[in-house]
Amino acid sequence: MTLHKGKTEIPSAREVFTDATTDNSAEAPVPVTLLTGFLGSGKTTLLSRLVRDQSMARAAIIINEFGEIGIDQLLVTKPKEDMVVLSNGCLCCAVRGELADTLALMWRERASANVPPFDKVVIETSGLADPTSIMLTVTSDEDISRRYVLDGVLTVVDSVQSLAQMDEHPEAVRQIIVADRILLTKNDIAEDGIVKKLCRRIARLNPMATLHNVEHGKIEPQLLFNVHPDGRTDSPEKVAEWLRLEEGEKACGHPYECDCHSDHDHHGRDSHAGCGHDHRHFGAAHSHDIQSYSMFYEGPVTPDGLQVWMDAIARLRGPDMLRIKGLINVEGLPVVIQAVQHLFHPPVELKEWPDNERRSRFVFITRGIGRDEIEATFSALSLHSGKDTGFMLDPQGYERFAKAMTAAL
Ligand SMILES: Nc1nc2c(ncn2[C@@H]2O[C@H](COP(=O)(O)OP(=O)(O)OP(=O)(O)O)[C@@H](O)[C@H]2O)c(=O)[nH]1
């Protein structure tokens, strides 16, 4: 299905549904699955595997990426014409209207047989999405909720990083609170103690959700569907209630090590009354000071240079590098890099270039690190190892680089 996302090409939901030929709302509504989870938790990995399964043959997928250059759609092995990529901002706020418009257009195109007759929709949110507003679009928008029902919310949770992410980012907590199912990823590289602690915290935040381990995206496709066959109903009041739960969670900072929690009911509205902590309120959906930008790099990239660059970035500024994705031209080969804070996942070489672009491209989501600062580090990407030192770098060259890097960052 080819749906262009340029604003001029997508009519508004209202325009679509006032057109009599599209008003086939007597048809059964299409179930929508919301796949959410914080930055780098493993949503695209999961979706990439899933789309190869026969049960997804009649699914339409909407991917929302935070960042100007969409990289995920290059990595999901779904035929491109079956995807709608919204890459001009966060689905939940800046382009909330656009989600409704996109769903409306998909409905119309299906009704006119311009696209394959999909019978379900999966929306992969951006990692910084507040899922509650997306859920409200599906369940409460007058036009959309007559044609679509919310089947379920699945939240992908990274076992290594998410305890820290929950402490710092309200979005990560919201994503867990609203989940029907929690998909725990990266247990293979997480310490046992951390996973147990995480499971306890999740159970306190959302005891109704079921937990499932997902390693490298391996999942039974059925897990995604038929969660609420008649549609999950999320009223604005219910969403407001979740937000109150989140305030309670955030107010105490570390709820499960916090003594005051032992006799709290986290699902009561005033569960924190009298606990003696300052209760902070979150009006904004996103953490402050977060920037997202995309960059191209035309210079040469060597395997050693890439390794050094990744090591240095992780070591020097890991906590503020919320997410890095890149498709890098390493001596002519397409190599995907992925990082979540200090954790760089092993680079993966693609079998072929996904398009005609040959410049290296990056998407960064950072806290307080600007584009210029990153640009100043790119010279490291072309470093060569010392001739007689095998894979070791020339020590003097490295020293020069490390100084430049520290100054830049
Ligand atoms: N070790 C390990 N790595 C994983 C697992 N699942 C995903 N990853 C890696 O985690 C990195 C991020 O995965 P993505 O699927 O891109 O994460 P995402 O949630 O789509 O990221 P955003 O688009 O930034 O929100 C990739 O390098 C994956 O290979 C897992 O179960 N174990």
The ligand as an ORCA input file, in Angstrom:
! r2SCAN-3c Opt
* xyz 0 1
  N      20.942     -8.542     23.186
  C      19.751     -8.219     22.722
  N      19.628     -7.153     21.902
  C      18.395     -6.829     21.455
  C      17.241     -7.571     21.814
  N      16.158     -6.985     21.216
  C      16.636     -5.930     20.509
  N      17.986     -5.831     20.644
  C      18.873     -4.821     20.047
  O      18.526     -3.539     20.573
  C      18.803     -2.518     19.619
  C      17.604     -1.616     19.495
  O      16.523     -2.364     18.967
  P      15.355     -1.693     18.092
  O      14.448     -2.807     17.701
  O      15.888     -0.830     17.044
  O      14.666     -0.797     19.205
  P      13.424      0.208     19.017
  O      12.569      0.027     20.216
  O      12.772      0.015     17.695
  O      14.173      1.603     19.074
  P      13.581      3.095     18.783
  O      13.176      3.100     17.339
  O      14.700      4.008     19.083
  O      12.467      3.346     19.726
  C      19.183     -3.247     18.328
  O      20.580     -3.230     18.176
  C      18.684     -4.669     18.550
  O      19.460     -5.630     17.852
  C      17.395     -8.700     22.690
  O      16.432     -9.395     23.086
  N      18.662     -8.970     23.103
*
